[in-house]
Amino acid sequence: MQPLPAVRPISIRASVVETLRTALFERRFQPGESLSEVRLAAEMNVSRGPVREALFALEQEGLVTHSQNRGFSVVQFNEKDHEEIWQVRYPLEALALQLARPRVTPQDLEQLCELTARMSEEYLQHNWTASAQYDLRFHKQLWELSGNARLASCLRTLLVPYFAYGSIYSVARPDLTPELLAQQHGVFMQYLKGDESRTAEECVRFHLGI
């Protein structure tokens, strides 16, 4: 495995967080893999302190886990985790969509449309990591539009690692195409525009393929 790039000394902690987050999204580490603070610090040419702080920050995002015995490691999902995440995601994201509807602006819709287009384009080019990152940005903006900070925080904690590691754990639908990906997100935008053909719950069900 190629070593991680050196980090610039300006805002070291933030740079380390971003470097490690990108590496996790790019699947540079395996599910359940231990993350050595000493090795990571050496690879990025920084002291151990900023690395430890960054790993704790990533733990808060749900991207890594920490225990006294094992230290830090990459999150590892099993089938039960997938099932529980989907059970919780469905009602929470439907609520976020419902709350966002009266708050959305034309500028918001334009940004969501642009994210959908970029997401589908990257998926078409088989750039799975880039596509997943645009997908996450789409959903994070939707959650923020709910105006409920606790709801948005809950969804970020629940789903950020799912977007990061989804392709590793084969949770993507086998029938997914760039066209279907655009449709899945298009129903959200249609709902936000006032379309009454689907409820918020039905939009999320269509998006999740359930």
VMD Tcl script that draws the C-alpha trace (Angstrom):
set ca {
  {0.00 0.00 0.00}
  {1.33 3.45 -0.90}
  {2.09 5.70 2.12}
  {-0.28 8.54 2.88}
  {0.85 12.00 1.67}
  {2.69 14.38 3.97}
  {0.50 17.03 5.63}
  {1.18 20.76 5.45}
  {1.98 22.32 8.86}
  {-0.85 24.88 8.59}
  {-3.91 23.71 10.54}
  {-2.34 20.32 11.13}
  {-5.29 18.70 12.92}
  {-7.77 19.74 10.21}
  {-5.37 18.58 7.48}
  {-4.90 15.21 9.18}
  {-8.67 14.77 9.56}
  {-9.22 15.55 5.88}
  {-6.36 13.30 4.74}
  {-7.59 10.35 6.77}
  {-11.23 10.93 5.83}
  {-10.30 10.92 2.14}
  {-8.24 7.76 2.60}
  {-11.20 6.04 4.28}
  {-13.58 7.09 1.51}
  {-11.08 5.85 -1.07}
  {-10.98 2.51 0.77}
  {-7.26 2.67 1.50}
  {-7.96 0.62 4.63}
  {-9.84 -2.64 5.01}
  {-13.00 -3.14 7.13}
  {-11.95 -3.78 10.71}
  {-8.31 -2.86 10.03}
  {-6.41 -1.43 12.99}
  {-5.15 2.12 12.55}
  {-1.75 2.63 14.15}
  {-1.29 6.19 15.40}
  {2.49 5.82 15.19}
  {2.48 4.53 11.61}
  {-0.03 7.12 10.40}
  {1.95 9.93 12.04}
  {5.15 8.73 10.36}
  {3.49 8.47 6.94}
  {2.08 12.00 7.16}
  {5.20 13.47 8.78}
  {3.36 14.84 11.81}
  {3.47 14.16 15.54}
  {1.24 11.53 17.11}
  {-0.96 14.09 18.92}
  {-2.77 15.53 15.84}
  {-3.29 12.00 14.50}
  {-4.92 10.88 17.74}
  {-7.12 13.99 17.79}
  {-8.08 13.41 14.16}
  {-8.99 9.77 14.82}
  {-11.22 10.81 17.71}
  {-12.89 13.34 15.38}
  {-13.45 10.60 12.79}
  {-14.86 8.37 15.53}
  {-17.49 11.06 16.13}
  {-18.33 10.89 12.41}
  {-18.80 7.13 12.68}
  {-15.92 6.35 10.32}
  {-13.70 4.60 12.86}
  {-14.20 2.87 16.19}
  {-12.10 3.03 19.35}
  {-11.61 0.66 22.25}
  {-9.10 0.60 25.11}
  {-7.83 -2.82 24.08}
  {-7.57 -2.40 20.29}
  {-7.18 1.32 19.84}
  {-8.65 2.72 16.61}
  {-9.92 0.61 13.74}
  {-12.01 0.98 10.60}
  {-15.73 0.44 11.07}
  {-16.93 -3.03 10.07}
  {-20.57 -3.72 9.26}
  {-22.44 -7.01 9.23}
  {-25.84 -7.87 7.79}
  {-27.60 -7.02 11.04}
  {-25.99 -3.56 10.94}
  {-27.31 -3.05 7.39}
  {-30.81 -4.05 8.40}
  {-30.84 -1.81 11.47}
  {-29.49 1.18 9.53}
  {-32.17 0.86 6.85}
  {-34.90 0.53 9.49}
  {-33.81 3.78 11.13}
  {-32.90 5.64 7.96}
  {-36.32 5.30 6.36}
  {-38.40 7.24 8.92}
  {-35.67 9.77 9.75}
  {-34.94 10.73 6.16}
  {-38.64 10.87 5.34}
  {-39.07 13.33 8.22}
  {-36.12 15.41 7.01}
  {-37.62 15.55 3.51}
  {-41.00 16.56 4.89}
  {-39.51 19.33 7.03}
  {-37.31 20.58 4.18}
  {-40.19 21.07 1.76}
  {-41.47 24.45 3.04}
  {-37.90 25.72 3.56}
  {-36.31 24.92 0.20}
  {-35.34 27.75 -2.17}
  {-34.76 27.76 -5.94}
  {-31.05 28.06 -5.22}
  {-31.20 24.96 -3.02}
  {-32.94 23.03 -5.78}
  {-30.34 24.15 -8.30}
  {-27.55 22.94 -6.05}
  {-29.26 19.58 -5.48}
  {-29.77 19.20 -9.23}
  {-26.08 19.91 -9.85}
  {-25.02 17.36 -7.23}
  {-27.29 14.74 -8.83}
  {-25.81 15.39 -12.27}
  {-22.24 15.12 -10.96}
  {-23.11 11.99 -9.01}
  {-24.57 10.26 -12.07}
  {-21.67 11.36 -14.26}
  {-19.09 9.91 -11.88}
  {-21.11 6.70 -11.55}
  {-21.20 6.38 -15.34}
  {-17.41 6.68 -15.41}
  {-17.14 4.00 -12.68}
  {-15.67 6.55 -10.27}
  {-17.48 4.98 -7.32}
  {-15.76 7.01 -4.60}
  {-16.44 10.36 -6.26}
  {-20.04 9.35 -6.98}
  {-20.57 8.34 -3.34}
  {-19.14 11.66 -2.15}
  {-21.54 13.65 -4.35}
  {-24.35 11.40 -3.14}
  {-23.43 12.14 0.46}
  {-23.28 15.89 -0.23}
  {-26.77 15.69 -1.75}
  {-28.21 13.99 1.32}
  {-26.34 16.16 3.83}
  {-27.76 19.26 2.16}
  {-31.22 17.73 2.30}
  {-30.82 16.95 6.01}
  {-29.65 20.49 6.73}
  {-32.65 21.88 4.84}
  {-34.89 20.21 7.43}
  {-33.96 23.01 9.83}
  {-33.71 20.43 12.64}
  {-30.09 20.33 13.79}
  {-30.58 17.23 15.94}
  {-32.21 15.33 13.11}
  {-29.43 16.32 10.70}
  {-26.77 15.29 13.23}
  {-28.48 11.94 13.80}
  {-28.57 11.22 10.07}
  {-24.93 12.23 9.60}
  {-23.80 9.93 12.43}
  {-25.91 7.09 11.05}
  {-25.18 7.40 7.34}
  {-21.78 9.03 6.72}
  {-19.95 5.70 7.28}
  {-22.58 3.94 5.18}
  {-21.84 6.20 2.22}
  {-18.11 5.87 2.84}
  {-18.08 2.08 2.99}
  {-21.21 1.10 1.08}
  {-19.43 -0.27 -1.97}
  {-17.04 -2.31 0.21}
  {-19.94 -4.15 1.80}
  {-21.87 -4.63 -1.45}
  {-24.89 -2.70 -0.25}
  {-25.40 -0.98 -3.61}
  {-28.34 -2.35 -5.58}
  {-27.18 -4.61 -8.43}
  {-29.72 -3.01 -10.77}
  {-28.42 0.51 -10.14}
  {-27.61 2.55 -13.26}
  {-26.79 6.25 -13.73}
  {-30.35 6.75 -14.99}
  {-31.89 5.06 -11.95}
  {-29.55 6.97 -9.68}
  {-30.83 10.24 -11.18}
  {-34.45 9.07 -10.81}
  {-33.92 8.11 -7.16}
  {-32.74 11.62 -6.33}
  {-35.14 13.26 -8.78}
  {-38.14 12.13 -6.75}
  {-36.74 14.03 -3.78}
  {-36.45 17.19 -5.82}
  {-39.92 16.77 -7.28}
  {-41.33 16.42 -3.77}
  {-39.46 19.51 -2.63}
  {-40.95 21.43 -5.56}
  {-44.45 20.55 -4.36}
  {-45.25 17.43 -6.38}
  {-48.11 15.56 -4.67}
  {-47.74 12.28 -6.58}
  {-45.61 10.75 -3.80}
  {-45.50 11.28 -0.05}
  {-42.16 11.85 1.68}
  {-42.25 8.23 2.87}
  {-42.89 6.97 -0.66}
  {-40.02 9.06 -2.01}
  {-37.61 7.50 0.48}
  {-38.97 4.00 -0.22}
  {-38.41 4.51 -3.95}
  {-34.93 5.87 -3.29}
  {-34.01 2.85 -1.16}
  {-35.67 0.36 -3.48}
  {-38.08 -0.94 -0.82}
}
mol new
graphics top color blue
foreach p $ca { graphics top sphere $p radius 0.5 }
foreach p [lrange $ca 0 end-1] q [lrange $ca 1 end] { graphics top cylinder $p $q radius 0.2 }
display resetview
